Amino acid sequence: MAQSRASSLRPANVGLLLIFLFPLALLILGWSLRGQLPAPKPRPGRLPEMHWSAATAIDTPRDDFGLAVVDGRIWVLGGMTGERGNKLDTIEIYDPATGGWSYGPAMPSGRSSFRSVALGGTIYSFGGSASGDSTIALAEALDTATGRWRTLAPLPTPRFGHAIVETGGLIYTIGGHDGRRGVDVVEVYDPATDRWSNAAPLPTARYNLQAVVLDGKIYTLGGWFNDGQSQIVEIYDPA
């Protein structure tokens, strides 16, 4: 008889019993903890779609212009237009709050391939190309509150296609093309003194590159190097 009972509790039967008992134990545990566990957040019925939307077109078709943001408005300065790349001296300002464009004070002269950056309410523009000159050293500042331009100490190395960033109250002009080749020059402008100084040169001379400041460091990306597009990324620590 004992042998018969032992044989009835085979491993298969024990496993089957556990299959029924385990969910029951979880049900009892969940019931005892009701009201103590955080309720799951409901999922939205439909996730928002990522998309682009069209804004009001700029009045003058242009490329290779300066760009800056002041008080939440986008300033588009100079550049080129038409098949022959006519140099522009006009400025257009986009206001995202209204979706409209307005004209700003004209630049003292038409030019393209320069770079601009805003520091407070002032827009600084350096270098570029003007009619009859492939590279210029012109440096100017626009007071956006008064609409007045003033001439600054010239860019020590005339060039176009450079990158520009502001950090620590200083403006860095990085690389570019001097009319013959890409350059590795990094020149720093101090708006407080209207003076230039040199920073460590780029390890790789290039132009039409881009630069951005992140965590106090300057990242330079891409551009033209040895007559081709570059994958180079180099980092400069001003500190």
C-alpha positions in Angstrom: 0.0 0.0 0.0 2.8 2.4 0.9 4.5 1.6 -2.4 1.3 2.3 -4.2 1.0 5.8 -2.6 4.6 6.6 -3.4 4.2 5.6 -7.0 1.1 7.9 -7.2 3.2 11.0 -6.4 5.4 10.7 -9.4 7.5 13.8 -10.5 5.0 14.5 -13.3 2.2 14.8 -10.8 4.2 17.0 -8.5 5.0 19.4 -11.4 1.3 19.5 -12.5 0.4 20.4 -8.9 2.9 23.2 -8.8 1.6 24.6 -12.1 -1.8 25.2 -10.4 -0.5 26.3 -7.0 2.0 28.9 -8.3 -0.6 31.2 -10.0 -2.8 30.8 -7.0 0.0 32.0 -4.7 0.6 35.0 -6.9 -3.1 35.9 -6.8 -3.1 35.8 -3.1 0.0 37.9 -2.8 -1.3 40.5 -5.2 -4.6 40.7 -3.3 -2.8 41.2 0.0 -0.7 44.1 -1.5 -3.6 45.9 -3.2 -3.4 49.7 -2.7 0.3 49.5 -1.8 1.8 49.2 -5.3 2.0 52.2 -7.7 -0.7 52.0 -10.4 0.8 51.8 -14.0 0.5 54.9 -16.0 -1.9 54.7 -18.9 -0.3 54.7 -22.3 -1.4 57.5 -24.7 -3.9 56.4 -27.3 -1.5 57.6 -30.1 2.0 58.8 -29.9 2.7 62.3 -31.5 4.0 62.2 -35.0 7.4 63.7 -35.8 7.3 66.0 -38.8 8.4 69.2 -40.5 6.2 72.1 -41.1 6.5 74.9 -43.6 7.2 78.5 -42.4 6.9 81.8 -44.3 9.4 81.9 -47.1 12.3 84.3 -46.9 11.8 87.3 -49.3 15.1 87.1 -51.1 16.5 83.8 -52.3 20.0 83.5 -51.0 22.8 81.2 -49.9 26.2 81.4 -48.2 24.9 84.1 -45.7 25.6 85.0 -42.1 23.2 83.8 -39.4 22.6 84.8 -35.8 19.9 84.7 -33.2 19.1 87.7 -31.0 16.2 87.9 -28.5 14.4 84.9 -30.0 14.5 86.2 -33.6 16.6 84.8 -36.5 18.8 87.3 -38.4 19.8 86.4 -42.0 22.6 88.7 -43.2 24.0 89.2 -46.8 24.9 86.2 -48.9 24.5 85.6 -52.6 21.6 85.5 -55.0 21.1 84.9 -58.7 23.0 82.7 -61.2 26.2 84.9 -61.0 26.3 85.0 -57.2 25.5 88.6 -56.7 26.6 89.8 -53.3 23.8 91.0 -51.0 23.8 93.7 -48.3 20.3 93.1 -47.2 19.2 91.7 -43.8 16.0 89.8 -43.2 14.7 88.9 -39.7 12.3 86.1 -38.9 10.1 86.2 -35.8 8.8 82.7 -34.8 6.2 84.3 -32.6 4.4 85.9 -35.6 5.8 83.7 -38.4 6.6 86.9 -40.3 9.7 88.4 -41.9 10.9 92.0 -41.6 14.0 93.9 -43.0 16.8 95.0 -40.8 19.4 97.7 -41.4 21.5 97.1 -44.6 25.0 95.9 -44.3 27.7 98.6 -45.2 28.6 96.4 -48.2 27.5 93.3 -49.9 29.4 90.1 -49.2 29.1 86.3 -48.8 30.9 83.4 -47.2 31.4 85.4 -44.0 30.4 84.2 -40.6 28.3 85.9 -37.9 27.7 85.3 -34.2 25.6 87.2 -31.7 26.8 88.2 -28.3 24.1 89.9 -26.3 22.3 92.3 -28.6 25.3 92.7 -30.9 25.9 90.7 -34.1 29.6 90.3 -35.1 30.5 89.4 -38.7 34.0 88.5 -39.9 35.8 87.9 -43.2 34.1 86.5 -46.3 34.1 87.4 -49.9 33.1 90.7 -51.6 32.6 91.7 -55.2 36.1 91.6 -56.8 37.8 90.2 -53.7 37.9 86.5 -53.0 38.8 87.0 -49.4 38.4 90.0 -47.1 39.5 90.9 -43.6 36.5 93.1 -42.9 35.1 92.8 -39.3 31.9 94.6 -38.3 29.4 94.7 -35.5 25.7 95.6 -35.6 23.9 97.0 -32.6 20.5 95.4 -33.1 18.9 97.9 -30.7 20.0 101.0 -32.7 20.5 99.5 -36.1 24.0 101.0 -36.3 27.0 99.3 -37.8 30.6 99.9 -36.6 33.9 98.8 -38.0 36.1 96.6 -35.8 39.8 95.7 -35.9 40.2 93.7 -39.1 40.5 89.9 -39.1 44.3 89.2 -39.1 44.0 86.5 -41.7 41.6 87.4 -44.6 39.5 84.3 -45.4 36.1 82.8 -46.1 34.4 79.6 -45.3 35.7 79.6 -41.7 33.8 78.5 -38.6 32.9 80.8 -35.8 31.8 80.3 -32.2 31.5 82.3 -29.0 32.5 81.1 -25.6 33.6 82.8 -22.4 32.9 86.2 -24.0 35.4 85.6 -26.8 34.8 84.9 -30.5 36.8 82.2 -32.2 37.3 82.3 -36.0 38.5 78.8 -37.0 40.1 77.6 -40.3 38.7 78.7 -43.6 40.2 79.4 -47.1 42.6 82.3 -47.8 42.0 82.3 -51.5 44.7 79.7 -52.3 44.2 76.9 -49.8 42.6 75.8 -46.6 44.2 77.3 -43.5 44.7 76.0 -39.9 44.5 79.5 -38.3 42.4 80.1 -35.2 42.1 83.7 -34.2 40.3 85.0 -31.2 38.5 88.3 -31.0 37.8 90.1 -27.6 34.9 92.5 -28.0 35.8 94.2 -24.7 39.1 95.4 -26.1 38.6 95.2 -29.9 41.8 93.1 -30.1 42.8 89.8 -31.7 45.0 87.0 -30.4 46.0 83.6 -31.6 44.8 80.2 -30.3 46.4 76.8 -31.0 46.0 76.2 -34.7 43.7 73.4 -36.1 45.6 70.1 -36.3 44.1 69.8 -39.8 43.8 72.8 -42.2 40.3 72.9 -43.7 37.4 75.1 -44.7 33.6 75.1 -45.0 33.7 73.3 -41.6 31.3 73.8 -38.8 31.9 74.3 -35.1 29.9 74.2 -31.9 30.5 74.7 -28.2 29.6 71.9 -25.8 30.5 71.8 -22.1 33.0 74.6 -22.6 34.9 72.8 -25.4 34.9 73.7 -29.1 34.1 70.9 -31.5 35.0 71.3 -35.2 33.4 69.0 -37.7 33.8 68.1 -41.3 34.6 70.6 -44.0 36.9 70.4 -47.1 40.3 68.8 -46.8 42.6 67.8 -49.7 39.9 68.8 -52.3 37.3 66.5 -50.7 34.7 66.4 -48.0 36.2 65.5 -44.6 35.0 63.3 -41.8 37.4 64.9 -39.3 36.3 65.9 -35.8 38.7 67.8 -33.6 38.2 69.3 -30.2 39.7 72.3 -28.6 39.6 73.1 -24.8 40.0 76.9 -24.3 40.8 76.3 -20.6 
